[in-house]
Amino acid sequence: MMEYTHKPVLLEECLNGLNIHPGGIYVDGTLGRAGHSREIAGRLTTGRLIGIDRDKAALDAAPARLAGHMDKVTLVRGSFGQLPAILSSLGVEGADGMLFDLGVSSPQLDDGSRGFSYLQDAPLDMRMDQSAPLTARDVVNGWDQEELKRILWQYGEERYSGPIAAAIVRERERAPIETTGQLAQLIRDAMPAKAKREKQHPAKRSFQAIRIAVNDELGELERLLDSALDALKPGGRLAVISFHSLEDRLVKTAYAGWAKGCTCPPDFPVCVCGRKPRVRLVGRKPITAGERELAENPRARSAKLRVAEKL
């Protein structure tokens, strides 16, 4: 097992944002390496932490990483898009706080065999839940050119989505694309010279897009945001860490909608919609990593934390 040296992203900011009560019920909906969970559980006395992950490897490793706290922890294999069903099955009517870190966990990135990394050659997989049927190989070799172009642009904001999609289709007509190394090289070759001189790896945006499609990440997030408030007690807090603009836009829009009161036109003399704010935003702007954290953990650079408190 990899030695436990994990530094969770925006840790202190998350703990402050959740405003943890020792007897409260908390949900870590993206358990991962259990870095956030370990610190939350350490602040509980009579409280309870529910750790959710769809990656069996994360759940298998969690008891060792949560040693000394497991009497306060319940581990569940599932996705945060299934939050209402998970809490119902545990007899939990409402949580005092919920945290969702939307980034790919470090072990998934570091384990080349999982197929998330464009820096290591491995079978095209990218499944967070390795029992799920759809793999990156299926997407790359089976989806039509227009659909590939759409996801590369929509999920990866890849401006060369057209040439890359065309190159994928041409290559797979000769033989199936089997590995991350093949795909990364193919993407690089499809891009103009100026794009290859950019600071980030040429395949970064495309790999992100394919990973999002394989795991239905935006669909999962939408399902979470549809149900999250109902799963919180009044005064409970929802903390979400996003890592790219698509995720953050969904979270920001949901929070803004919940925080807004009356939607009547300004010239109406009295409110007729009856709508009242459902949350208080904890800070108007997203919380980002400071210089010290960035020096220790460059992966935190794109992280944005938004916190809302249910009214």
Number of C-alpha atoms within 10 A of each C-alpha: 5 7 6 11 8 14 15 22 25 20 16 12 15 25 16 10 22 23 14 21 16 15 13 17 23 29 26 23 26 26 27 28 24 25 19 24 26 21 16 23 23 13 16 20 13 12 17 22 25 23 23 25 21 22 21 17 16 21 20 11 15 21 15 14 17 20 10 12 21 17 12 17 20 13 17 18 16 19 19 24 21 15 19 18 12 18 17 12 9 11 9 13 12 19 25 24 27 24 25 22 24 19 17 15 18 14 15 21 17 14 13 17 17 20 27 27 23 23 16 18 18 19 20 24 23 27 23 24 17 15 10 11 9 17 21 26 22 16 18 21 19 13 14 14 19 13 12 26 21 17 20 26 18 14 23 23 17 21 15 17 25 17 15 25 24 16 18 21 19 12 15 14 10 8 9 15 22 19 18 28 19 16 24 21 13 17 22 16 15 20 18 11 10 7 15 15 10 9 7 10 14 21 23 16 19 27 24 23 21 24 24 20 22 21 18 12 18 17 13 15 18 16 16 20 17 12 15 19 23 14 21 23 17 16 16 24 29 29 23 23 25 22 18 16 14 14 19 20 12 15 22 16 11 14 21 17 13 20 18 14 15 14 12 14 11 9 6 8 8 11 12 11 11 10 13 13 14 19 24 19 18 17 11 11 12 16 18 19 21 11 11 8 18 15 12 10 15 12 15 19 16 15 21 22 24 23 28 26 25 21 17
